[in-house]
Amino acid sequence: MPPKKGEKGKKKPSKRQLEAERRAEEERVAAAAEEARLLKEQKLREERERKEKAEEDAWIESEKIKMNQEVAAYQNISAARKNAIAKHDKIVAMQEEWKRFVYCSHLPDPKSEADLNTFLNVWDEEDVEDIDQAISLYQDTETVIDEIENMSFIYEEREDWPKLELMRDFLVRLRQLVNQKFDQSVAFILQHLEDYTTPKNECQMAFLTDDLKCGLWVNIAKNLRLKQVEYPDLGITTEIPRPIMLNFVSMRIRYHSRDPFRFLRTREYAVGGSLTIDVLAMPPPAKVIKGWKMAPVTAQTTQVLVQPYPPGDSAQYAGNIPPLRISWVIPDNCLVGNTFPMIGHFNEKDKQWRTDGVQDIEFKFPTRTLSFQTIHLNTTYAWIKTRHGEVPYTTWTLRPTGLNKSVLELQAQSTGRVVIEIGEGTCRLLEPAESVLAEFRSGLMRPVTFLRRLAQRGICLCPEDEDAEEAGVTVKNKELEGRACRNASLVAAGFSITSSRWNQSAGQDDCVFRMGEVLSYSDQPDPESADRWVHVGVKTTPLPMCVRLSCTEEDEAYHEDRLVNMQAKQLLLSLASTWSSPAAPLTCDGSSPQYTEAVRKVLEITRVFSFGAPNGFVPVPVQRPPDWELRDTPSKAEQQDQAEAPEGGESPQEPTATLEATVEGL
């Protein structure tokens, strides 16, 4: 039988083709089954999530009602505490007012805007030519500035921001006024130079008050052999570079006992005071004609003219400007710390400290003498520290030590262990026990005043949001951080509170820490042990609340239970009452409002909830350099001695320890 039409040449599929078709069919069936399984699982998951969300929504509505009732029950207590604080502040203000009245000071009342304006206007209209009068005005102004600054700290504590800005405005105006009047008196000296020149044809003078050291030197003789100008009474020495020696100019040096820019809240801050170096142009000289002394009346008659450095033709130095070396003694009331000196000059343009142009830094610990070279004159210099130098806090603990008394222990990065005692509206320092910080240990200060003044002495525990990146932390939500501080202050009398390694892991909307009941002041929970500690979280979502967490410090990762399984309260004190003995909450309820407010302020300024160290943070060991001369590089004299020393022999002068050698020796 012949083949059918169209079947000519058609081959049967091979076994390989049949196997491939079979496998393809099996894969299609398997894929369809997997798709069906995934779809089923997705539906089950969506159904489970829908049920869980419904449960959580119901839980939230139920807890919201309970928490509103909880807040309503506490409102009367909260109002009574606020009234007690306001009454206490009023009594303190009346006592301060009486002290001022009895003292009968001629200086303005820092609380009175009218008094401050009158003080500024009177001095602004008066010409100050006598240097002694200018020095007296400077000291009076520094006293007023100190009082205004104390008032600004009080307004910051009360969160009265308009008055705080007003105080800062007065601080700026007073600083400008005193500098203007001081310039007038120096201009008078330069205008009448012959009255201040010695028979040796020299003009050098020094002025000294409690807060100001000022030296003035005029290059009259242009003596090229003069290498330096020393002010023994001031503890200041300057080397005279050639550009100044060859020009008829004067050099003014002013040392301020404190940072004049401290109220600007810069990224760095000055410790040990500040030093302003100015090169001043000389006014046109007076002429004597037929017995009459005739002096040109110019702008320099009443104001100084700052001369650029180097004076004259700067092109002749071709970018190689000779530096000026200056040294001064850091005061004994300043904590220089454990790190190598960082010297900065203040940039008026961006209102920040800068470190460029400063070299050959030396610091002698026994004499506390700081020296360096610079090519930037007509600016202010200081030993500066970074505002973030103490953070992140490796650990922190707040524990009660007596009736209305607690201590906050911080493990800071630069200073190391810092212990602050908090009382009824006051603070004092327990550690470090440096003699330069004696006034912080012997006296009691208001919390804001204490921490701001302590920063001016070299221990800055007042980080800002801008410091978070350098510290390697995530800043908590501002409202959340405030709630955590308020809640912690209300339980501080009966519970110890300490840091948790999971705080940063919880993100910016949760604060995580540990609480432990204090059975007696001598029986405190050990922060290094897991016993008696409960992990607690303060949250903003889905409700502002405090919750008990199931995580521990030994867990491998941070985790939370489902919301409906959490034990939650609006107030931390209410939450703590669910697991503590009845005595601890009663102790907290009986604590003084001034005490809890002081605890809240200290926690808010130190920002322990935002600037605690993240999990896995390894702190850099803090060690104090030995008490010998410390330099970042060998001085020029040492380099020359080393170059002249015979090969294989010793240098004729014992070398000064360099920074690298010091660190290696430590």
NUPA-610783 format. One record per residue (C-alpha): residue in one letter; x, y, z. Coordinates in steps of 0.25 Angstrom, whole numbers, padded with zeros to 4 digits, always signed. Example, Ala and Ser with C-alpha at 12.3 -4.5 7.8 and 13.67 -1.06 7.14 Angstrom:
a+0049-0018+0031 s+0055-0004+0029 
REM end
This chain:
m+0000+0000+0000 p+0006+0013-0004 p+0009+0024+0007 k-0002+0034+0010 k-0001+0048+0004 g+0007+0058+0013 e+0013+0046+0021 k+0025+0046+0013 g+0038+0049+0020 k+0031+0050+0034 k+0040+0043+0045 k+0035+0038+0059 p+0040+0046+0071 s+0053+0040+0077 k+0054+0035+0091 r+0062+0047+0095 q+0051+0056+0090 l+0040+0048+0097 e+0048+0049+0110 a+0049+0064+0109 e+0035+0066+0106 r+0032+0057+0118 r+0041+0065+0127 a+0035+0078+0122 e+0021+0073+0125 e+0026+0069+0139 e+0032+0083+0142 r+0019+0090+0137 v+0011+0082+0146 a+0021+0084+0158 a+0021+0099+0155 a+0006+0100+0155 a+0006+0092+0168 e+0016+0101+0174 e+0009+0114+0169 a-0004+0108+0175 r+0004+0105+0188 l+0009+0119+0189 l-0004+0125+0186 k-0010+0117+0197 e+0001+0121+0207 q-0001+0136+0203 k-0016+0135+0205 l-0013+0129+0219 r-0002+0139+0222 e-0011+0151+0218 e-0022+0145+0226 r-0013+0143+0238 e-0008+0157+0237 r-0022+0162+0236 k-0026+0155+0248 e-0013+0160+0255 k-0016+0174+0251 a-0030+0173+0256 e-0025+0168+0269 e-0014+0179+0270 d-0025+0190+0266 a-0034+0185+0277 w-0022+0184+0287 i-0018+0198+0283 e-0032+0204+0285 s-0033+0196+0298 e-0020+0201+0303 k-0023+0215+0299 i-0035+0216+0308 k-0027+0210+0320 m-0015+0219+0317 n-0024+0231+0316 q-0030+0227+0330 e-0016+0226+0335 v-0012+0240+0330 a-0024+0246+0336 a-0021+0240+0350 y-0007+0245+0349 q-0011+0259+0345 n-0014+0265+0359 i+0000+0259+0364 s+0007+0265+0352 a+0000+0279+0354 a+0004+0279+0369 r+0018+0276+0365 k+0019+0287+0355 n+0013+0297+0365 a+0023+0293+0375 i+0035+0295+0366 a+0029+0309+0362 k+0027+0312+0376 h+0042+0308+0380 d+0047+0316+0368 k+0040+0328+0372 i+0046+0327+0386 v+0060+0325+0381 a+0058+0338+0372 m+0053+0346+0384 q+0065+0342+0392 e+0074+0345+0380 e+0067+0359+0379 w+0070+0362+0393 k+0084+0358+0393 r+0086+0368+0381 f+0079+0379+0388 v+0087+0377+0401 y+0100+0376+0393 c+0096+0390+0386 s+0104+0387+0373 h+0106+0398+0363 l+0105+0388+0352 p+0091+0385+0345 d+0082+0374+0349 p+0083+0363+0338 k+0068+0360+0340 s+0065+0374+0336 e+0065+0378+0321 a+0064+0393+0325 d+0076+0392+0334 l+0084+0385+0323 n+0080+0395+0312 t+0084+0407+0321 f+0097+0401+0325 l+0100+0399+0310 n+0095+0412+0306 v+0103+0420+0316 w+0116+0413+0313 d+0114+0414+0298 e+0113+0429+0299 e+0125+0431+0308 d+0139+0432+0302 v+0149+0423+0309 e+0163+0428+0307 d+0170+0424+0320 i+0175+0410+0320 d+0172+0408+0335 q+0157+0412+0332 a+0156+0402+0321 i+0162+0391+0329 s+0152+0394+0340 l+0141+0394+0330 y+0145+0381+0324 q+0145+0375+0338 d+0131+0380+0341 t+0126+0376+0328 e+0132+0362+0330 t+0124+0361+0343 v+0111+0365+0336 i+0114+0355+0325 d+0116+0344+0336 e+0103+0348+0342 i+0095+0349+0329 e+0101+0335+0325 n+0096+0329+0339 m+0082+0335+0336 s+0082+0329+0322 f+0085+0316+0328 i+0073+0318+0337 y+0064+0321+0325 e+0069+0309+0318 e+0066+0301+0330 r+0052+0307+0330 e+0051+0305+0315 d+0048+0320+0313 w+0054+0321+0299 p+0050+0336+0296 k+0057+0341+0309 l+0069+0332+0306 e+0071+0338+0292 l+0070+0352+0299 m+0081+0348+0308 r+0090+0343+0297 d+0087+0356+0289 f+0092+0364+0301 l+0104+0356+0302 v+0108+0359+0288 r+0105+0374+0290 l+0113+0374+0303 r+0125+0367+0296 q+0125+0377+0285 l+0124+0389+0294 v+0136+0385+0303 n+0145+0382+0291 q+0141+0396+0285 k+0145+0403+0298 f+0157+0395+0300 d+0161+0399+0285 q+0159+0413+0289 s+0169+0413+0301 v+0179+0406+0293 a+0178+0416+0281 f+0180+0427+0291 i+0193+0421+0296 l+0198+0419+0282 q+0194+0434+0279 h+0202+0439+0291 l+0213+0429+0289 e+0224+0438+0295 d+0217+0438+0308 y+0219+0423+0309 t+0233+0421+0304 t+0244+0418+0313 p+0258+0425+0313 k+0263+0413+0306 n+0254+0416+0295 e+0245+0404+0298 c+0230+0403+0299 q+0225+0391+0306 m+0213+0390+0316 a+0204+0379+0323 f+0191+0380+0329 l+0185+0370+0338 t+0171+0367+0344 d+0164+0355+0349 d+0158+0351+0335 l+0168+0359+0326 k+0183+0359+0323 c+0187+0369+0313 g+0201+0372+0307 l+0205+0383+0297 w+0218+0385+0290 v+0222+0395+0280 n+0234+0393+0271 i+0240+0407+0272 a+0255+0403+0271 k+0254+0392+0260 n+0265+0385+0268 l+0268+0372+0259 r+0275+0366+0271 l+0262+0365+0279 k+0256+0351+0278 q+0245+0351+0287 v+0236+0359+0296 e+0233+0354+0310 y+0222+0358+0319 p+0226+0351+0333 d+0214+0356+0340 l+0204+0350+0330 g+0211+0337+0327 i+0212+0340+0312 t+0224+0341+0303 t+0224+0344+0288 e+0235+0342+0278 i+0236+0354+0268 p+0237+0349+0254 r+0245+0358+0243 p+0233+0364+0236 i+0228+0370+0249 m+0243+0374+0253 l+0245+0382+0240 n+0232+0390+0241 f+0228+0401+0251 v+0216+0394+0257 s+0211+0390+0270 m+0206+0376+0275 r+0195+0374+0285 i+0192+0361+0292 r+0179+0359+0300 y+0177+0347+0309 h+0162+0344+0313 s+0160+0335+0325 r+0149+0328+0317 d+0144+0326+0303 p+0138+0339+0298 f+0130+0331+0287 r+0124+0320+0297 f+0110+0325+0295 l+0111+0322+0280 r+0110+0307+0282 t+0121+0304+0273 r+0126+0290+0268 e+0138+0292+0277 y+0140+0299+0290 a+0152+0306+0297 v+0158+0301+0310 g+0168+0309+0318 g+0163+0323+0312 s+0166+0329+0299 l+0178+0338+0294 t+0175+0349+0283 i+0188+0354+0275 d+0187+0367+0267 v+0197+0374+0259 l+0193+0389+0260 a+0197+0400+0250 m+0203+0412+0256 p+0196+0426+0255 p+0202+0437+0248 p+0212+0443+0257 a+0210+0457+0264 k+0219+0469+0260 v+0224+0480+0269 i+0223+0493+0262 k+0227+0506+0270 g+0225+0499+0283 w+0211+0494+0279 k+0209+0479+0278 m+0200+0476+0266 a+0195+0462+0263 p+0186+0458+0251 v+0172+0455+0254 t+0169+0442+0247 a+0161+0429+0249 q+0173+0424+0257 t+0171+0435+0268 t+0159+0427+0274 q+0160+0413+0268 v+0172+0404+0265 l+0175+0399+0251 v+0178+0385+0250 q+0190+0382+0241 p+0190+0370+0232 y+0201+0360+0234 p+0211+0361+0229 p+0211+0376+0229 g+0216+0383+0216 d+0219+0376+0203 s+0215+0361+0206 a+0219+0357+0192 q+0234+0357+0196 y+0231+0345+0204 a+0226+0337+0192 g+0217+0328+0201 n+0228+0326+0211 i+0222+0335+0222 p+0231+0334+0235 p+0222+0329+0246 l+0221+0335+0260 r+0223+0326+0272 i+0215+0329+0285 s+0214+0322+0298 w+0205+0324+0310 v+0202+0317+0323 i+0189+0309+0324 p+0182+0313+0337 d+0181+0303+0348 n+0166+0303+0348 c+0165+0296+0334 l+0165+0281+0332 v+0174+0279+0320 g+0170+0265+0319 n+0177+0252+0313 t+0179+0256+0299 f+0189+0264+0291 p+0186+0279+0290 m+0178+0283+0278 i+0180+0298+0276 g+0170+0306+0268 h+0167+0320+0263 f+0154+0326+0262 n+0148+0329+0248 e+0139+0341+0249 k+0133+0338+0235 d+0127+0324+0238 k+0127+0326+0254 q+0135+0313+0256 w+0149+0309+0261 r+0159+0305+0251 t+0173+0298+0252 d+0180+0301+0239 g+0193+0309+0240 v+0196+0304+0254 q+0209+0296+0255 d+0220+0292+0265 i+0211+0290+0277 e+0217+0288+0290 f+0211+0286+0304 k+0220+0285+0317 f+0211+0278+0327 p+0219+0282+0340 t+0218+0297+0336 r+0205+0296+0328 t+0212+0304+0317 l+0206+0303+0304 s+0213+0308+0291 f+0211+0308+0276 q+0215+0315+0263 t+0205+0321+0254 i+0204+0330+0242 h+0190+0335+0245 l+0190+0347+0253 n+0178+0357+0257 t+0170+0346+0262 t+0167+0338+0275 y+0174+0325+0278 a+0171+0315+0289 w+0173+0300+0293 i+0160+0294+0287 k+0153+0281+0289 t+0142+0275+0280 r+0128+0275+0286 h+0126+0261+0283 g+0139+0257+0290 e+0132+0250+0301 v+0122+0242+0293 p+0117+0232+0291 y+0116+0228+0306 t+0121+0213+0307 t+0112+0211+0319 w+0103+0219+0328 t+0096+0217+0341 l+0086+0225+0349 r+0084+0220+0363 p+0078+0226+0376 t+0088+0228+0388 g+0079+0234+0398 l+0066+0242+0401 n+0064+0251+0388 k+0078+0248+0384 s+0084+0240+0372 v+0097+0238+0365 l+0099+0238+0350 e+0111+0230+0345 l+0116+0232+0331 q+0127+0225+0324 a+0132+0236+0315 q+0142+0234+0303 s+0152+0245+0307 t+0151+0247+0322 g+0147+0233+0325 r+0138+0231+0338 v+0130+0243+0341 v+0121+0243+0354 i+0110+0254+0356 e+0102+0255+0369 i+0088+0260+0367 g+0080+0266+0378 e+0068+0275+0380 g+0070+0284+0369 t+0085+0284+0370 c+0097+0276+0364 r+0112+0274+0369 l+0123+0266+0363 l+0128+0253+0370 e+0138+0248+0359 p+0148+0251+0353 a+0155+0256+0366 e+0164+0266+0359 s+0168+0277+0368 v+0165+0287+0356 l+0150+0283+0358 a+0150+0286+0373 e+0139+0296+0371 f+0130+0286+0364 r+0131+0276+0376 s+0130+0286+0388 g+0119+0295+0383 l+0104+0292+0378 m+0100+0297+0365 r+0087+0297+0357 p+0087+0285+0347 v+0088+0294+0334 t+0099+0303+0340 f+0107+0291+0345 l+0108+0284+0332 r+0110+0297+0324 r+0121+0302+0333 l+0127+0288+0334 a+0128+0288+0319 q+0136+0301+0319 r+0146+0294+0328 g+0148+0283+0319 i+0138+0272+0321 c+0127+0274+0311 l+0115+0265+0314 c+0105+0274+0305 p+0105+0267+0291 e+0096+0273+0280 d+0089+0266+0269 e+0101+0270+0259 d+0110+0261+0268 a+0103+0248+0265 e+0110+0245+0252 e+0124+0246+0259 a+0119+0238+0271 g+0114+0227+0262 v+0100+0228+0268 t+0085+0230+0263 v+0079+0241+0270 k+0065+0238+0276 n+0052+0245+0272 k+0052+0258+0280 e+0038+0255+0286 l+0042+0241+0290 e+0055+0246+0297 g+0048+0256+0305 r+0037+0245+0309 a+0048+0236+0313 c+0055+0246+0322 r+0042+0250+0329 n+0038+0236+0332 a+0052+0232+0336 s+0053+0244+0346 l+0040+0240+0352 v+0045+0226+0356 a+0059+0230+0360 a+0057+0230+0375 g+0053+0215+0375 f+0060+0209+0363 s+0073+0208+0357 i+0074+0211+0342 t+0085+0206+0333 s+0089+0206+0318 s+0085+0194+0309 r+0094+0189+0297 w+0081+0189+0289 n+0077+0203+0290 q+0083+0208+0277 s+0078+0195+0270 a+0064+0199+0274 g+0064+0211+0264 q+0061+0225+0266 d+0046+0223+0270 d+0049+0214+0282 c+0058+0215+0295 v+0063+0203+0301 f+0069+0202+0315 r+0069+0194+0328 m+0062+0196+0341 g+0065+0189+0355 e+0058+0191+0368 v+0067+0197+0379 l+0064+0189+0392 s+0073+0198+0400 y+0083+0209+0397 s+0094+0199+0400 d+0088+0188+0392 q+0088+0192+0377 p+0087+0184+0365 d+0100+0181+0358 p+0100+0187+0344 e+0110+0175+0340 s+0100+0165+0344 a+0087+0160+0338 d+0080+0158+0352 r+0069+0168+0356 w+0069+0175+0343 v+0057+0177+0334 h+0058+0182+0320 v+0049+0193+0317 g+0045+0201+0304 v+0039+0215+0303 k+0031+0216+0290 t+0024+0226+0281 t+0017+0217+0272 p+0006+0212+0271 l+0004+0219+0284 p+0013+0227+0294 m+0015+0216+0304 c+0025+0209+0313 v+0026+0194+0311 r+0033+0182+0317 l+0043+0175+0307 s+0046+0160+0307 c+0060+0162+0301 t+0073+0161+0310 e+0087+0166+0308 e+0092+0152+0305 d+0083+0150+0293 e+0090+0150+0279 a+0080+0160+0273 y+0070+0170+0278 h+0056+0165+0277 e+0042+0169+0282 d+0029+0161+0285 r+0016+0163+0278 l+0009+0176+0282 v-0003+0169+0288 n+0007+0161+0297 m+0014+0173+0302 q+0012+0178+0316 a+0009+0193+0314 k+0006+0205+0322 q+0006+0220+0319 l+0015+0223+0331 l+0028+0216+0334 l+0025+0217+0349 s+0012+0209+0346 l+0019+0199+0338 a+0030+0197+0349 s+0019+0195+0359 t+0014+0182+0352 w+0027+0175+0356 s+0033+0182+0368 s+0030+0182+0382 p+0020+0192+0388 a+0031+0200+0394 a+0039+0205+0382 p+0027+0212+0375 l+0023+0218+0389 t+0038+0223+0390 c+0036+0229+0376 d+0023+0236+0379 g+0029+0242+0391 s+0041+0248+0384 s+0043+0263+0384 p+0038+0271+0371 q+0051+0279+0371 y+0059+0265+0371 t+0052+0259+0359 e+0053+0272+0351 a+0068+0272+0353 v+0069+0258+0349 r+0061+0261+0337 k+0069+0272+0333 v+0082+0265+0335 l+0077+0253+0326 e+0072+0263+0315 i+0085+0271+0314 t+0095+0259+0315 r+0085+0251+0305 v+0089+0237+0310 f+0077+0231+0302 s+0082+0237+0289 f+0097+0236+0291 g+0099+0223+0298 a+0109+0214+0291 p+0103+0204+0280 n+0104+0189+0281 g+0119+0185+0278 f+0125+0198+0281 v+0140+0197+0285 p+0144+0209+0293 v+0158+0214+0291 p+0167+0213+0304 v+0168+0226+0311 q+0182+0228+0317 r+0188+0241+0322 p+0201+0245+0316 p+0213+0245+0326 d+0217+0258+0333 w+0228+0262+0323 e+0229+0272+0311 l+0220+0267+0300 r+0222+0271+0285 d+0215+0267+0272 t+0228+0269+0265 p+0243+0272+0269 s+0246+0286+0270 k+0255+0293+0260 a+0266+0294+0271 e+0265+0279+0273 q+0265+0276+0258 q+0278+0284+0257 d+0284+0277+0269 q+0281+0264+0263 a+0287+0268+0250 e+0300+0273+0256 a+0301+0260+0265 p+0313+0251+0261 e+0309+0238+0254 g+0306+0227+0264 g+0307+0237+0276 e+0296+0244+0284 s+0290+0257+0282 p+0297+0268+0291 q+0283+0271+0296 e+0274+0261+0302 p+0262+0260+0292 t+0248+0264+0296 a+0238+0253+0295 t+0230+0253+0283 l+0215+0249+0282 e+0218+0236+0275 a+0229+0232+0286 t+0219+0236+0297 v+0208+0227+0291 e+0217+0216+0289 g+0223+0217+0304 l+0209+0217+0309 
REM end
